[in-house]
Amino acid sequence: MLIDMRDGHTYIEYLGRTDPGYQYPSVDYRHQKGANVLFVDGHVNWMNAPLPGRYLDIAYQGPATLGNGTLWE
């Protein structure tokens, strides 16, 4: 996955870095208060910046074992 990053940031090591209220956020919400996210399957989504204290909804939320291989709904 690729995402619009702030200058000097090259990766997101944990979801807290996607919180716009975090002291050292990695994501740059520069596109109408949102970020472009490129997923590994090739699709791109513009995602609205979450409220401070919340995270960008990019993490898999399902069971620990993938079963059918689905990574998102």
N, CA, C and O atoms as a DFTB+ gen file, in Angstrom:
292 C
 N C O
     1  1       0.840      -1.151       0.000
     2  2       0.000       0.000       0.000
     3  2       0.900       1.234       0.000
     4  3       1.925       1.277       0.681
     5  1       0.501       2.213      -0.763
     6  2       1.176       3.513      -0.780
     7  2       0.172       4.571      -0.351
     8  3      -1.027       4.439      -0.594
     9  1       0.671       5.615       0.285
    10  2      -0.200       6.666       0.787
    11  2       0.550       7.995       0.750
    12  3       1.778       8.013       0.832
    13  1      -0.176       9.109       0.628
    14  2       0.456      10.427       0.658
    15  2       1.133      10.621       2.006
    16  3       0.478      10.593       3.048
    17  1       2.446      10.818       1.982
    18  2       3.210      10.946       3.222
    19  2       3.726      12.374       3.385
    20  3       3.909      13.096       2.405
    21  1       3.956      12.768       4.630
    22  2       4.585      14.058       4.920
    23  2       6.056      13.979       4.529
    24  3       6.636      12.894       4.498
    25  1       6.652      15.115       4.234
    26  2       8.082      15.159       3.907
    27  2       8.894      14.538       5.041
    28  3       8.649      14.819       6.214
    29  1       9.849      13.704       4.687
    30  2      10.708      13.058       5.665
    31  2      10.177      11.742       6.202
    32  3      10.902      11.028       6.895
    33  1       8.920      11.399       5.899
    34  2       8.339      10.133       6.348
    35  2       8.292       9.172       5.164
    36  3       7.927       9.560       4.054
    37  1       8.659       7.929       5.404
    38  2       8.691       6.953       4.317
    39  2       7.782       5.755       4.552
    40  3       7.527       4.997       3.616
    41  1       7.287       5.559       5.762
    42  2       6.416       4.423       6.042
    43  2       5.584       4.709       7.279
    44  3       5.862       5.637       8.038
    45  1       4.546       3.885       7.467
    46  2       3.692       3.981       8.645
    47  2       3.942       2.725       9.466
    48  3       3.570       1.626       9.054
    49  1       4.568       2.881      10.622
    50  2       4.896       1.706      11.423
    51  2       3.759       1.282      12.345
    52  3       3.788       0.169      12.870
    53  1       2.771       2.126      12.554
    54  2       1.593       1.751      13.322
    55  2       0.472       2.734      12.988
    56  3       0.732       3.842      12.519
    57  1      -0.772       2.325      13.229
    58  2      -1.932       3.125      12.827
    59  2      -1.977       4.495      13.483
    60  3      -2.561       5.420      12.919
    61  1      -1.380       4.650      14.651
    62  2      -1.375       5.944      15.316
    63  2      -0.787       7.040      14.455
    64  3      -1.136       8.211      14.609
    65  1       0.100       6.671      13.552
    66  2       0.708       7.655      12.652
    67  2      -0.277       8.202      11.627
    68  3       0.028       9.189      10.958
    69  1      -1.463       7.582      11.484
    70  2      -2.474       8.099      10.564
    71  2      -3.420       9.066      11.253
    72  3      -4.256       9.678      10.590
    73  1      -3.311       9.220      12.568
    74  2      -4.152      10.134      13.351
    75  2      -3.664      11.563      13.120
    76  3      -2.525      11.876      13.465
    77  1      -4.503      12.453      12.537
    78  2      -4.051      13.822      12.288
    79  2      -3.756      14.604      13.567
    80  3      -3.088      15.636      13.509
    81  1      -4.236      14.137      14.715
    82  2      -3.973      14.800      15.981
    83  2      -2.739      14.277      16.699
    84  3      -2.363      14.798      17.749
    85  1      -2.100      13.240      16.134
    86  2      -0.901      12.646      16.745
    87  2       0.251      13.648      16.690
    88  3       0.312      14.462      15.769
    89  1       1.151      13.602      17.650
    90  2       2.258      14.552      17.712
    91  2       3.143      14.492      16.466
    92  3       3.610      15.530      15.997
    93  1       3.383      13.293      15.923
    94  2       4.243      13.131      14.741
    95  2       3.511      12.314      13.677
    96  3       3.892      11.173      13.418
    97  1       2.466      12.873      13.054
    98  2       1.731      12.101      12.046
    99  2       2.571      11.880      10.791
   100  3       3.383      12.730      10.428
   101  1       2.377      10.744      10.132
   102  2       3.105      10.429       8.903
   103  2       2.316      10.791       7.656
   104  3       2.903      11.162       6.640
   105  1       0.998      10.688       7.720
   106  2       0.159      10.901       6.544
   107  2      -0.079      12.394       6.339
   108  3      -0.334      13.131       7.291
   109  1       0.007      12.827       5.084
   110  2      -0.255      14.216       4.733
   111  2      -1.620      14.293       4.059
   112  3      -1.779      13.859       2.918
   113  1      -2.589      14.837       4.753
   114  2      -3.951      14.953       4.223
   115  2      -4.042      16.230       3.392
   116  3      -4.680      17.201       3.798
   117  1      -3.394      16.219       2.220
   118  2      -3.247      17.422       1.410
   119  2      -4.278      17.574       0.300
   120  3      -4.318      18.620      -0.347
   121  1      -5.099      16.585       0.062
   122  2      -6.070      16.629      -1.026
   123  2      -7.470      16.855      -0.469
   124  3      -8.182      15.895      -0.172
   125  1      -7.869      18.117      -0.325
   126  2      -9.177      18.473       0.237
   127  2      -9.409      17.768       1.574
   128  3     -10.465      17.181       1.811
   129  1      -8.397      17.841       2.439
   130  2      -8.433      17.234       3.780
   131  2      -8.585      15.714       3.720
   132  3      -9.285      15.113       4.535
   133  1      -7.925      15.116       2.752
   134  2      -7.912      13.666       2.603
   135  2      -6.593      13.209       2.012
   136  3      -5.731      14.030       1.699
   137  1      -6.433      11.908       1.859
   138  2      -5.205      11.334       1.302
   139  2      -5.568      10.285       0.259
   140  3      -6.592       9.612       0.375
   141  1      -4.726      10.150      -0.757
   142  2      -4.884       9.092      -1.743
   143  2      -4.156       7.853      -1.239
   144  3      -2.999       7.929      -0.825
   145  1      -4.836       6.720      -1.278
   146  2      -4.257       5.458      -0.815
   147  2      -4.289       4.469      -1.973
   148  3      -5.352       4.199      -2.532
   149  1      -3.119       3.925      -2.337
   150  2      -3.001       2.899      -3.367
   151  2      -2.846       1.557      -2.672
   152  3      -1.871       1.340      -1.953
   153  1      -3.803       0.649      -2.881
   154  2      -3.773      -0.668      -2.260
   155  2      -3.022      -1.654      -3.150
   156  3      -2.862      -1.412      -4.346
   157  1      -2.566      -2.751      -2.582
   158  2      -1.737      -3.708      -3.312
   159  2      -2.469      -4.388      -4.462
   160  3      -1.818      -4.930      -5.356
   161  1      -3.795      -4.379      -4.471
   162  2      -4.516      -4.984      -5.591
   163  2      -4.650      -4.011      -6.758
   164  3      -5.222      -4.361      -7.790
   165  1      -4.127      -2.788      -6.607
   166  2      -4.103      -1.830      -7.697
   167  2      -5.177      -0.763      -7.640
   168  3      -5.127       0.181      -8.428
   169  1      -6.151      -0.870      -6.738
   170  2      -7.174       0.182      -6.683
   171  2      -6.713       1.322      -5.787
   172  3      -5.940       1.130      -4.848
   173  1      -7.213       2.520      -6.104
   174  2      -6.867       3.727      -5.356
   175  2      -8.142       4.296      -4.751
   176  3      -9.177       4.359      -5.414
   177  1      -8.066       4.705      -3.507
   178  2      -9.176       5.371      -2.833
   179  2      -8.689       6.681      -2.252
   180  3      -7.597       6.762      -1.690
   181  1      -9.529       7.727      -2.398
   182  2      -9.311       8.949      -1.638
   183  2      -9.990       8.704      -0.300
   184  3     -11.143       8.275      -0.255
   185  1      -9.285       8.973       0.781
   186  2      -9.837       8.730       2.104
   187  2      -9.801      10.020       2.915
   188  3      -8.758      10.662       3.038
   189  1     -10.952      10.387       3.464
   190  2     -11.087      11.583       4.273
   191  2     -10.235      11.450       5.535
   192  3     -10.139      10.368       6.114
   193  1      -9.625      12.544       5.953
   194  2      -8.832      12.525       7.188
   195  2      -9.747      12.196       8.367
   196  3     -10.828      12.773       8.483
   197  1      -9.336      11.289       9.232
   198  2     -10.159      10.983      10.407
   199  2     -10.120      12.142      11.404
   200  3      -9.254      13.013      11.322
   201  1     -11.051      12.143      12.329
   202  2     -11.032      13.135      13.397
   203  2      -9.830      12.882      14.300
   204  3      -9.386      11.739      14.412
   205  1      -9.286      13.919      14.950
   206  2      -8.181      13.701      15.883
   207  2      -8.535      12.623      16.910
   208  3      -9.639      12.606      17.454
   209  1      -7.597      11.740      17.162
   210  2      -7.814      10.630      18.082
   211  2      -8.338       9.383      17.403
   212  3      -8.502       8.349      18.052
   213  1      -8.607       9.461      16.096
   214  2      -9.082       8.308      15.317
   215  2      -8.014       7.939      14.294
   216  3      -7.093       8.717      14.046
   217  1      -8.139       6.749      13.697
   218  2      -7.162       6.283      12.721
   219  2      -7.787       6.148      11.344
   220  3      -8.998       5.973      11.208
   221  1      -6.948       6.231      10.335
   222  2      -7.385       6.005       8.965
   223  2      -7.807       4.546       8.828
   224  3      -7.101       3.655       9.299
   225  1      -8.930       4.293       8.201
   226  2      -9.496       2.946       8.109
   227  2      -8.828       2.159       6.987
   228  3      -9.437       1.914       5.945
   229  1      -7.567       1.763       7.204
   230  2      -6.821       1.022       6.180
   231  2      -6.390      -0.351       6.664
   232  3      -5.868      -1.142       5.879
   233  1      -6.597      -0.649       7.932
   234  2      -6.148      -1.930       8.484
   235  2      -7.233      -2.986       8.362
   236  3      -8.422      -2.688       8.468
   237  1      -6.812      -4.211       8.140
   238  2      -7.733      -5.336       8.084
   239  2      -8.373      -5.521       9.448
   240  3      -7.670      -5.590      10.456
   241  1      -9.700      -5.602       9.496
   242  2     -10.425      -5.669      10.755
   243  2     -11.029      -7.043      11.043
   244  3     -11.712      -7.204      12.055
   245  1     -10.799      -8.033      10.187
   246  2     -11.444      -9.333      10.325
   247  2     -10.698     -10.295      11.232
   248  3      -9.835      -9.891      12.011
   249  1     -11.044     -11.589      11.120
   250  2     -10.392     -12.605      11.958
   251  2      -8.890     -12.698      11.682
   252  3      -8.411     -12.308      10.618
   253  1      -8.169     -13.221      12.659
   254  2      -6.721     -13.327      12.527
   255  2      -6.312     -14.205      11.350
   256  3      -5.317     -13.914      10.685
   257  1      -7.064     -15.279      11.078
   258  2      -6.768     -16.101       9.919
   259  2      -7.624     -15.611       8.752
   260  3      -8.825     -15.389       8.904
   261  1      -7.004     -15.446       7.602
   262  2      -7.700     -14.852       6.469
   263  2      -8.768     -15.737       5.868
   264  3      -9.717     -15.225       5.273
   265  1      -8.650     -17.040       6.000
   266  2      -9.669     -17.950       5.464
   267  2      -9.801     -17.814       3.956
   268  3      -9.068     -18.474       3.219
   269  1     -10.713     -16.980       3.475
   270  2     -10.934     -16.857       2.026
   271  2     -10.009     -15.831       1.378
   272  3     -10.110     -15.603       0.173
   273  1      -9.107     -15.205       2.142
   274  2      -8.145     -14.278       1.585
   275  2      -8.639     -12.836       1.472
   276  3      -7.911     -11.976       0.977
   277  1      -9.853     -12.562       1.917
   278  2     -10.385     -11.210       1.825
   279  2      -9.663     -10.289       2.796
   280  3      -9.518     -10.612       3.975
   281  1      -9.206      -9.132       2.296
   282  2      -8.515      -8.170       3.146
   283  2      -9.395      -6.986       3.529
   284  3      -9.085      -6.275       4.485
   285  1     -10.486      -6.763       2.803
   286  2     -11.433      -5.693       3.143
   287  2     -12.758      -6.030       2.529
   288  3     -12.855      -6.914       1.677
   289  1     -13.791      -5.321       2.964
   290  2     -15.136      -5.586       2.454
   291  2     -15.399      -4.822       1.190
   292  3     -16.486      -4.926       0.621
